[in-house]
Amino acid sequence: EEQVLASGIEPDLERALLQLPPELRQVLCAMVLDGLTTRETSLLLGMPEGTVKTRARRARIALREALS
C-alpha cells in the first residue's frame, strides 16, 4: 500500500477501486489514503470497529483479485 501511495495511483488501481462497492471503498480510502486507524475510521463512518476491519479485509481481497 505504501509503495502504491508513494508512486501515485496507477490507472489499474484506480479502476479497481472504483469497482469496489461504496461501503468497502470508503473504508479502504479512509484507512489507506487518509491514514486513519481502525478506531478513527469507525468514528468517522459511524460503524463498529469490527465492521471496519471486515470491510477493509474484503476490500483488500477484492483489490488483490482485480489486480492479479
PyMOL Python script that loads the backbone (N, CA, C, O; Angstrom):
from pymol import cmd

cmd.read_pdbstr("""\
ATOM      1  N   GLU A   1       0.820  -1.183   0.000  1.00  0.00           N
ATOM      2  CA  GLU A   1       0.000   0.000   0.000  1.00  0.00           C
ATOM      3  C   GLU A   1       0.871   1.256   0.000  1.00  0.00           C
ATOM      4  O   GLU A   1       0.605   2.203  -0.740  1.00  0.00           O
ATOM      5  N   GLU A   2       1.902   1.257   0.828  1.00  0.00           N
ATOM      6  CA  GLU A   2       2.761   2.437   0.908  1.00  0.00           C
ATOM      7  C   GLU A   2       3.472   2.688  -0.415  1.00  0.00           C
ATOM      8  O   GLU A   2       3.625   3.838  -0.826  1.00  0.00           O
ATOM      9  N   GLN A   3       3.907   1.621  -1.086  1.00  0.00           N
ATOM     10  CA  GLN A   3       4.581   1.782  -2.374  1.00  0.00           C
ATOM     11  C   GLN A   3       3.638   2.375  -3.405  1.00  0.00           C
ATOM     12  O   GLN A   3       4.030   3.236  -4.193  1.00  0.00           O
ATOM     13  N   VAL A   4       2.418   1.920  -3.398  1.00  0.00           N
ATOM     14  CA  VAL A   4       1.429   2.431  -4.348  1.00  0.00           C
ATOM     15  C   VAL A   4       1.169   3.904  -4.090  1.00  0.00           C
ATOM     16  O   VAL A   4       1.114   4.702  -5.025  1.00  0.00           O
ATOM     17  N   LEU A   5       1.010   4.266  -2.830  1.00  0.00           N
ATOM     18  CA  LEU A   5       0.743   5.659  -2.499  1.00  0.00           C
ATOM     19  C   LEU A   5       1.914   6.560  -2.846  1.00  0.00           C
ATOM     20  O   LEU A   5       1.722   7.689  -3.298  1.00  0.00           O
ATOM     21  N   ALA A   6       3.124   6.065  -2.636  1.00  0.00           N
ATOM     22  CA  ALA A   6       4.315   6.861  -2.918  1.00  0.00           C
ATOM     23  C   ALA A   6       4.454   7.141  -4.414  1.00  0.00           C
ATOM     24  O   ALA A   6       4.937   8.204  -4.804  1.00  0.00           O
ATOM     25  N   SER A   7       4.042   6.212  -5.235  1.00  0.00           N
ATOM     26  CA  SER A   7       4.189   6.385  -6.683  1.00  0.00           C
ATOM     27  C   SER A   7       2.949   6.978  -7.338  1.00  0.00           C
ATOM     28  O   SER A   7       2.934   7.179  -8.553  1.00  0.00           O
ATOM     29  N   GLY A   8       1.923   7.256  -6.567  1.00  0.00           N
ATOM     30  CA  GLY A   8       0.674   7.758  -7.143  1.00  0.00           C
ATOM     31  C   GLY A   8      -0.224   6.588  -7.503  1.00  0.00           C
ATOM     32  O   GLY A   8       0.215   5.438  -7.528  1.00  0.00           O
ATOM     33  N   ILE A   9      -1.463   6.886  -7.775  1.00  0.00           N
ATOM     34  CA  ILE A   9      -2.413   5.822  -8.081  1.00  0.00           C
ATOM     35  C   ILE A   9      -2.332   5.495  -9.569  1.00  0.00           C
ATOM     36  O   ILE A   9      -2.542   6.352 -10.428  1.00  0.00           O
ATOM     37  N   GLU A  10      -2.027   4.259  -9.839  1.00  0.00           N
ATOM     38  CA  GLU A  10      -1.956   3.766 -11.214  1.00  0.00           C
ATOM     39  C   GLU A  10      -3.374   3.622 -11.773  1.00  0.00           C
ATOM     40  O   GLU A  10      -4.323   3.412 -11.017  1.00  0.00           O
ATOM     41  N   PRO A  11      -3.515   3.735 -13.080  1.00  0.00           N
ATOM     42  CA  PRO A  11      -4.853   3.614 -13.691  1.00  0.00           C
ATOM     43  C   PRO A  11      -5.556   2.292 -13.353  1.00  0.00           C
ATOM     44  O   PRO A  11      -6.764   2.281 -13.120  1.00  0.00           O
ATOM     45  N   ASP A  12      -4.812   1.182 -13.323  1.00  0.00           N
ATOM     46  CA  ASP A  12      -5.428  -0.112 -12.997  1.00  0.00           C
ATOM     47  C   ASP A  12      -5.954  -0.124 -11.566  1.00  0.00           C
ATOM     48  O   ASP A  12      -7.031  -0.657 -11.299  1.00  0.00           O
ATOM     49  N   LEU A  13      -5.194   0.460 -10.653  1.00  0.00           N
ATOM     50  CA  LEU A  13      -5.622   0.514  -9.255  1.00  0.00           C
ATOM     51  C   LEU A  13      -6.840   1.423  -9.112  1.00  0.00           C
ATOM     52  O   LEU A  13      -7.787   1.096  -8.396  1.00  0.00           O
ATOM     53  N   GLU A  14      -6.811   2.538  -9.782  1.00  0.00           N
ATOM     54  CA  GLU A  14      -7.940   3.461  -9.719  1.00  0.00           C
ATOM     55  C   GLU A  14      -9.213   2.782 -10.231  1.00  0.00           C
ATOM     56  O   GLU A  14     -10.278   2.916  -9.628  1.00  0.00           O
ATOM     57  N   ARG A  15      -9.098   2.063 -11.331  1.00  0.00           N
ATOM     58  CA  ARG A  15     -10.231   1.343 -11.912  1.00  0.00           C
ATOM     59  C   ARG A  15     -10.740   0.284 -10.923  1.00  0.00           C
ATOM     60  O   ARG A  15     -11.947   0.134 -10.732  1.00  0.00           O
ATOM     61  N   ALA A  16      -9.808  -0.446 -10.298  1.00  0.00           N
ATOM     62  CA  ALA A  16     -10.189  -1.479  -9.329  1.00  0.00           C
ATOM     63  C   ALA A  16     -10.885  -0.861  -8.122  1.00  0.00           C
ATOM     64  O   ALA A  16     -11.865  -1.409  -7.617  1.00  0.00           O
ATOM     65  N   LEU A  17     -10.382   0.279  -7.662  1.00  0.00           N
ATOM     66  CA  LEU A  17     -11.012   0.970  -6.527  1.00  0.00           C
ATOM     67  C   LEU A  17     -12.438   1.385  -6.865  1.00  0.00           C
ATOM     68  O   LEU A  17     -13.346   1.242  -6.046  1.00  0.00           O
ATOM     69  N   LEU A  18     -12.624   1.892  -8.061  1.00  0.00           N
ATOM     70  CA  LEU A  18     -13.955   2.349  -8.467  1.00  0.00           C
ATOM     71  C   LEU A  18     -14.940   1.206  -8.637  1.00  0.00           C
ATOM     72  O   LEU A  18     -16.151   1.422  -8.595  1.00  0.00           O
ATOM     73  N   GLN A  19     -14.437  -0.008  -8.829  1.00  0.00           N
ATOM     74  CA  GLN A  19     -15.308  -1.173  -8.969  1.00  0.00           C
ATOM     75  C   GLN A  19     -15.741  -1.746  -7.623  1.00  0.00           C
ATOM     76  O   GLN A  19     -16.668  -2.554  -7.561  1.00  0.00           O
ATOM     77  N   LEU A  20     -15.077  -1.334  -6.551  1.00  0.00           N
ATOM     78  CA  LEU A  20     -15.463  -1.810  -5.223  1.00  0.00           C
ATOM     79  C   LEU A  20     -16.830  -1.246  -4.846  1.00  0.00           C
ATOM     80  O   LEU A  20     -17.177  -0.134  -5.245  1.00  0.00           O
ATOM     81  N   PRO A  21     -17.600  -2.005  -4.085  1.00  0.00           N
ATOM     82  CA  PRO A  21     -18.849  -1.443  -3.558  1.00  0.00           C
ATOM     83  C   PRO A  21     -18.516  -0.209  -2.707  1.00  0.00           C
ATOM     84  O   PRO A  21     -17.478  -0.182  -2.046  1.00  0.00           O
ATOM     85  N   PRO A  22     -19.375   0.801  -2.718  1.00  0.00           N
ATOM     86  CA  PRO A  22     -19.081   2.049  -1.998  1.00  0.00           C
ATOM     87  C   PRO A  22     -18.706   1.865  -0.534  1.00  0.00           C
ATOM     88  O   PRO A  22     -17.824   2.561  -0.031  1.00  0.00           O
ATOM     89  N   GLU A  23     -19.369   0.930   0.160  1.00  0.00           N
ATOM     90  CA  GLU A  23     -19.090   0.752   1.585  1.00  0.00           C
ATOM     91  C   GLU A  23     -17.684   0.198   1.823  1.00  0.00           C
ATOM     92  O   GLU A  23     -17.069   0.496   2.848  1.00  0.00           O
ATOM     93  N   LEU A  24     -17.173  -0.600   0.895  1.00  0.00           N
ATOM     94  CA  LEU A  24     -15.800  -1.103   1.018  1.00  0.00           C
ATOM     95  C   LEU A  24     -14.798  -0.026   0.616  1.00  0.00           C
ATOM     96  O   LEU A  24     -13.762   0.144   1.261  1.00  0.00           O
ATOM     97  N   ARG A  25     -15.110   0.687  -0.437  1.00  0.00           N
ATOM     98  CA  ARG A  25     -14.216   1.731  -0.930  1.00  0.00           C
ATOM     99  C   ARG A  25     -14.019   2.830   0.102  1.00  0.00           C
ATOM    100  O   ARG A  25     -12.896   3.299   0.288  1.00  0.00           O
ATOM    101  N   GLN A  26     -15.083   3.252   0.778  1.00  0.00           N
ATOM    102  CA  GLN A  26     -14.941   4.346   1.731  1.00  0.00           C
ATOM    103  C   GLN A  26     -14.095   3.930   2.936  1.00  0.00           C
ATOM    104  O   GLN A  26     -13.335   4.743   3.461  1.00  0.00           O
ATOM    105  N   VAL A  27     -14.215   2.695   3.374  1.00  0.00           N
ATOM    106  CA  VAL A  27     -13.379   2.217   4.482  1.00  0.00           C
ATOM    107  C   VAL A  27     -11.919   2.147   4.045  1.00  0.00           C
ATOM    108  O   VAL A  27     -11.029   2.617   4.755  1.00  0.00           O
ATOM    109  N   LEU A  28     -11.681   1.569   2.895  1.00  0.00           N
ATOM    110  CA  LEU A  28     -10.306   1.434   2.408  1.00  0.00           C
ATOM    111  C   LEU A  28      -9.659   2.801   2.182  1.00  0.00           C
ATOM    112  O   LEU A  28      -8.503   3.009   2.551  1.00  0.00           O
ATOM    113  N   CYS A  29     -10.386   3.714   1.589  1.00  0.00           N
ATOM    114  CA  CYS A  29      -9.829   5.051   1.347  1.00  0.00           C
ATOM    115  C   CYS A  29      -9.522   5.767   2.655  1.00  0.00           C
ATOM    116  O   CYS A  29      -8.487   6.422   2.772  1.00  0.00           O
ATOM    117  N   ALA A  30     -10.401   5.651   3.630  1.00  0.00           N
ATOM    118  CA  ALA A  30     -10.164   6.303   4.922  1.00  0.00           C
ATOM    119  C   ALA A  30      -8.910   5.745   5.587  1.00  0.00           C
ATOM    120  O   ALA A  30      -8.101   6.498   6.132  1.00  0.00           O
ATOM    121  N   MET A  31      -8.752   4.427   5.541  1.00  0.00           N
ATOM    122  CA  MET A  31      -7.632   3.800   6.236  1.00  0.00           C
ATOM    123  C   MET A  31      -6.321   3.931   5.470  1.00  0.00           C
ATOM    124  O   MET A  31      -5.277   4.187   6.070  1.00  0.00           O
ATOM    125  N   VAL A  32      -6.366   3.757   4.159  1.00  0.00           N
ATOM    126  CA  VAL A  32      -5.125   3.733   3.381  1.00  0.00           C
ATOM    127  C   VAL A  32      -4.760   5.126   2.866  1.00  0.00           C
ATOM    128  O   VAL A  32      -3.651   5.608   3.099  1.00  0.00           O
ATOM    129  N   LEU A  33      -5.678   5.755   2.181  1.00  0.00           N
ATOM    130  CA  LEU A  33      -5.363   7.052   1.585  1.00  0.00           C
ATOM    131  C   LEU A  33      -5.303   8.178   2.618  1.00  0.00           C
ATOM    132  O   LEU A  33      -4.453   9.064   2.535  1.00  0.00           O
ATOM    133  N   ASP A  34      -6.223   8.132   3.601  1.00  0.00           N
ATOM    134  CA  ASP A  34      -6.231   9.169   4.628  1.00  0.00           C
ATOM    135  C   ASP A  34      -5.382   8.805   5.839  1.00  0.00           C
ATOM    136  O   ASP A  34      -5.099   9.661   6.676  1.00  0.00           O
ATOM    137  N   GLY A  35      -4.972   7.541   5.941  1.00  0.00           N
ATOM    138  CA  GLY A  35      -4.102   7.111   7.022  1.00  0.00           C
ATOM    139  C   GLY A  35      -4.765   7.017   8.385  1.00  0.00           C
ATOM    140  O   GLY A  35      -4.097   7.122   9.414  1.00  0.00           O
ATOM    141  N   LEU A  36      -6.077   6.821   8.396  1.00  0.00           N
ATOM    142  CA  LEU A  36      -6.782   6.723   9.668  1.00  0.00           C
ATOM    143  C   LEU A  36      -6.646   5.326  10.267  1.00  0.00           C
ATOM    144  O   LEU A  36      -6.481   4.342   9.546  1.00  0.00           O
ATOM    145  N   THR A  37      -6.717   5.256  11.569  1.00  0.00           N
ATOM    146  CA  THR A  37      -6.708   3.969  12.256  1.00  0.00           C
ATOM    147  C   THR A  37      -8.096   3.340  12.147  1.00  0.00           C
ATOM    148  O   THR A  37      -9.048   3.967  11.683  1.00  0.00           O
ATOM    149  N   THR A  38      -8.183   2.098  12.581  1.00  0.00           N
ATOM    150  CA  THR A  38      -9.483   1.427  12.589  1.00  0.00           C
ATOM    151  C   THR A  38     -10.461   2.197  13.459  1.00  0.00           C
ATOM    152  O   THR A  38     -11.614   2.403  13.080  1.00  0.00           O
ATOM    153  N   ARG A  39     -10.002   2.614  14.609  1.00  0.00           N
ATOM    154  CA  ARG A  39     -10.871   3.363  15.535  1.00  0.00           C
ATOM    155  C   ARG A  39     -11.308   4.696  14.934  1.00  0.00           C
ATOM    156  O   ARG A  39     -12.482   5.056  15.014  1.00  0.00           O
ATOM    157  N   GLU A  40     -10.384   5.418  14.343  1.00  0.00           N
ATOM    158  CA  GLU A  40     -10.717   6.704  13.727  1.00  0.00           C
ATOM    159  C   GLU A  40     -11.707   6.520  12.572  1.00  0.00           C
ATOM    160  O   GLU A  40     -12.643   7.303  12.412  1.00  0.00           O
ATOM    161  N   THR A  41     -11.485   5.481  11.780  1.00  0.00           N
ATOM    162  CA  THR A  41     -12.401   5.189  10.674  1.00  0.00           C
ATOM    163  C   THR A  41     -13.779   4.827  11.206  1.00  0.00           C
ATOM    164  O   THR A  41     -14.796   5.243  10.651  1.00  0.00           O
ATOM    165  N   SER A  42     -13.807   4.061  12.271  1.00  0.00           N
ATOM    166  CA  SER A  42     -15.063   3.677  12.913  1.00  0.00           C
ATOM    167  C   SER A  42     -15.852   4.909  13.354  1.00  0.00           C
ATOM    168  O   SER A  42     -17.054   5.012  13.107  1.00  0.00           O
ATOM    169  N   LEU A  43     -15.169   5.828  14.001  1.00  0.00           N
ATOM    170  CA  LEU A  43     -15.829   7.052  14.459  1.00  0.00           C
ATOM    171  C   LEU A  43     -16.273   7.917  13.286  1.00  0.00           C
ATOM    172  O   LEU A  43     -17.382   8.452  13.294  1.00  0.00           O
ATOM    173  N   LEU A  44     -15.432   8.055  12.296  1.00  0.00           N
ATOM    174  CA  LEU A  44     -15.751   8.869  11.127  1.00  0.00           C
ATOM    175  C   LEU A  44     -16.982   8.354  10.389  1.00  0.00           C
ATOM    176  O   LEU A  44     -17.860   9.125  10.002  1.00  0.00           O
ATOM    177  N   LEU A  45     -17.027   7.042  10.202  1.00  0.00           N
ATOM    178  CA  LEU A  45     -18.102   6.447   9.406  1.00  0.00           C
ATOM    179  C   LEU A  45     -19.297   5.995  10.236  1.00  0.00           C
ATOM    180  O   LEU A  45     -20.319   5.585   9.686  1.00  0.00           O
ATOM    181  N   GLY A  46     -19.172   6.070  11.567  1.00  0.00           N
ATOM    182  CA  GLY A  46     -20.291   5.710  12.433  1.00  0.00           C
ATOM    183  C   GLY A  46     -20.647   4.236  12.395  1.00  0.00           C
ATOM    184  O   GLY A  46     -21.821   3.868  12.338  1.00  0.00           O
ATOM    185  N   MET A  47     -19.612   3.388  12.428  1.00  0.00           N
ATOM    186  CA  MET A  47     -19.852   1.944  12.424  1.00  0.00           C
ATOM    187  C   MET A  47     -18.903   1.282  13.429  1.00  0.00           C
ATOM    188  O   MET A  47     -17.875   1.859  13.784  1.00  0.00           O
ATOM    189  N   PRO A  48     -19.242   0.082  13.883  1.00  0.00           N
ATOM    190  CA  PRO A  48     -18.372  -0.616  14.828  1.00  0.00           C
ATOM    191  C   PRO A  48     -16.998  -0.924  14.225  1.00  0.00           C
ATOM    192  O   PRO A  48     -16.861  -1.096  13.014  1.00  0.00           O
ATOM    193  N   GLU A  49     -15.996  -0.988  15.088  1.00  0.00           N
ATOM    194  CA  GLU A  49     -14.640  -1.286  14.635  1.00  0.00           C
ATOM    195  C   GLU A  49     -14.559  -2.632  13.924  1.00  0.00           C
ATOM    196  O   GLU A  49     -13.814  -2.777  12.955  1.00  0.00           O
ATOM    197  N   GLY A  50     -15.308  -3.603  14.391  1.00  0.00           N
ATOM    198  CA  GLY A  50     -15.312  -4.918  13.748  1.00  0.00           C
ATOM    199  C   GLY A  50     -15.798  -4.842  12.305  1.00  0.00           C
ATOM    200  O   GLY A  50     -15.284  -5.540  11.431  1.00  0.00           O
ATOM    201  N   THR A  51     -16.786  -3.998  12.065  1.00  0.00           N
ATOM    202  CA  THR A  51     -17.300  -3.807  10.710  1.00  0.00           C
ATOM    203  C   THR A  51     -16.241  -3.156   9.824  1.00  0.00           C
ATOM    204  O   THR A  51     -16.083  -3.519   8.659  1.00  0.00           O
ATOM    205  N   VAL A  52     -15.522  -2.193  10.387  1.00  0.00           N
ATOM    206  CA  VAL A  52     -14.444  -1.530   9.645  1.00  0.00           C
ATOM    207  C   VAL A  52     -13.380  -2.558   9.258  1.00  0.00           C
ATOM    208  O   VAL A  52     -12.930  -2.593   8.113  1.00  0.00           O
ATOM    209  N   LYS A  53     -12.985  -3.384  10.210  1.00  0.00           N
ATOM    210  CA  LYS A  53     -11.955  -4.397   9.941  1.00  0.00           C
ATOM    211  C   LYS A  53     -12.412  -5.381   8.867  1.00  0.00           C
ATOM    212  O   LYS A  53     -11.645  -5.728   7.969  1.00  0.00           O
ATOM    213  N   THR A  54     -13.654  -5.826   8.962  1.00  0.00           N
ATOM    214  CA  THR A  54     -14.186  -6.780   7.988  1.00  0.00           C
ATOM    215  C   THR A  54     -14.244  -6.162   6.593  1.00  0.00           C
ATOM    216  O   THR A  54     -13.856  -6.795   5.611  1.00  0.00           O
ATOM    217  N   ARG A  55     -14.724  -4.938   6.510  1.00  0.00           N
ATOM    218  CA  ARG A  55     -14.824  -4.280   5.200  1.00  0.00           C
ATOM    219  C   ARG A  55     -13.446  -3.989   4.619  1.00  0.00           C
ATOM    220  O   ARG A  55     -13.252  -4.105   3.409  1.00  0.00           O
ATOM    221  N   ALA A  56     -12.502  -3.618   5.451  1.00  0.00           N
ATOM    222  CA  ALA A  56     -11.139  -3.367   4.970  1.00  0.00           C
ATOM    223  C   ALA A  56     -10.543  -4.656   4.412  1.00  0.00           C
ATOM    224  O   ALA A  56      -9.898  -4.645   3.364  1.00  0.00           O
ATOM    225  N   ARG A  57     -10.758  -5.750   5.106  1.00  0.00           N
ATOM    226  CA  ARG A  57     -10.238  -7.039   4.635  1.00  0.00           C
ATOM    227  C   ARG A  57     -10.879  -7.432   3.306  1.00  0.00           C
ATOM    228  O   ARG A  57     -10.189  -7.844   2.374  1.00  0.00           O
ATOM    229  N   ARG A  58     -12.192  -7.303   3.227  1.00  0.00           N
ATOM    230  CA  ARG A  58     -12.898  -7.634   1.980  1.00  0.00           C
ATOM    231  C   ARG A  58     -12.422  -6.752   0.824  1.00  0.00           C
ATOM    232  O   ARG A  58     -12.255  -7.224  -0.300  1.00  0.00           O
ATOM    233  N   ALA A  59     -12.207  -5.477   1.110  1.00  0.00           N
ATOM    234  CA  ALA A  59     -11.749  -4.554   0.065  1.00  0.00           C
ATOM    235  C   ALA A  59     -10.362  -4.943  -0.428  1.00  0.00           C
ATOM    236  O   ALA A  59     -10.105  -4.928  -1.632  1.00  0.00           O
ATOM    237  N   ARG A  60      -9.468  -5.292   0.488  1.00  0.00           N
ATOM    238  CA  ARG A  60      -8.118  -5.679   0.099  1.00  0.00           C
ATOM    239  C   ARG A  60      -8.131  -6.957  -0.725  1.00  0.00           C
ATOM    240  O   ARG A  60      -7.398  -7.072  -1.708  1.00  0.00           O
ATOM    241  N   ILE A  61      -8.948  -7.901  -0.337  1.00  0.00           N
ATOM    242  CA  ILE A  61      -9.057  -9.152  -1.094  1.00  0.00           C
ATOM    243  C   ILE A  61      -9.574  -8.872  -2.502  1.00  0.00           C
ATOM    244  O   ILE A  61      -9.042  -9.394  -3.483  1.00  0.00           O
ATOM    245  N   ALA A  62     -10.617  -8.044  -2.593  1.00  0.00           N
ATOM    246  CA  ALA A  62     -11.201  -7.715  -3.898  1.00  0.00           C
ATOM    247  C   ALA A  62     -10.189  -6.988  -4.782  1.00  0.00           C
ATOM    248  O   ALA A  62     -10.107  -7.257  -5.980  1.00  0.00           O
ATOM    249  N   LEU A  63      -9.417  -6.069  -4.195  1.00  0.00           N
ATOM    250  CA  LEU A  63      -8.399  -5.360  -4.969  1.00  0.00           C
ATOM    251  C   LEU A  63      -7.314  -6.314  -5.460  1.00  0.00           C
ATOM    252  O   LEU A  63      -6.885  -6.249  -6.612  1.00  0.00           O
ATOM    253  N   ARG A  64      -6.883  -7.190  -4.574  1.00  0.00           N
ATOM    254  CA  ARG A  64      -5.850  -8.171  -4.944  1.00  0.00           C
ATOM    255  C   ARG A  64      -6.319  -9.010  -6.127  1.00  0.00           C
ATOM    256  O   ARG A  64      -5.564  -9.237  -7.072  1.00  0.00           O
ATOM    257  N   GLU A  65      -7.564  -9.468  -6.070  1.00  0.00           N
ATOM    258  CA  GLU A  65      -8.114 -10.282  -7.150  1.00  0.00           C
ATOM    259  C   GLU A  65      -8.236  -9.482  -8.449  1.00  0.00           C
ATOM    260  O   GLU A  65      -7.947  -9.992  -9.532  1.00  0.00           O
ATOM    261  N   ALA A  66      -8.666  -8.230  -8.330  1.00  0.00           N
ATOM    262  CA  ALA A  66      -8.849  -7.397  -9.523  1.00  0.00           C
ATOM    263  C   ALA A  66      -7.521  -7.045 -10.184  1.00  0.00           C
ATOM    264  O   ALA A  66      -7.461  -6.848 -11.398  1.00  0.00           O
ATOM    265  N   LEU A  67      -6.471  -6.968  -9.399  1.00  0.00           N
ATOM    266  CA  LEU A  67      -5.165  -6.559  -9.934  1.00  0.00           C
ATOM    267  C   LEU A  67      -4.269  -7.727 -10.331  1.00  0.00           C
ATOM    268  O   LEU A  67      -3.195  -7.516 -10.893  1.00  0.00           O
ATOM    269  N   SER A  68      -4.694  -8.948 -10.049  1.00  0.00           N
ATOM    270  CA  SER A  68      -3.844 -10.098 -10.395  1.00  0.00           C
ATOM    271  C   SER A  68      -4.120 -10.619 -11.780  1.00  0.00           C
ATOM    272  O   SER A  68      -3.487 -11.581 -12.215  1.00  0.00           O
TER     273      SER A  68
END
""", "prot")
cmd.dss("prot")
cmd.show_as("cartoon", "prot")
cmd.util.cbc("prot")
cmd.orient("prot")
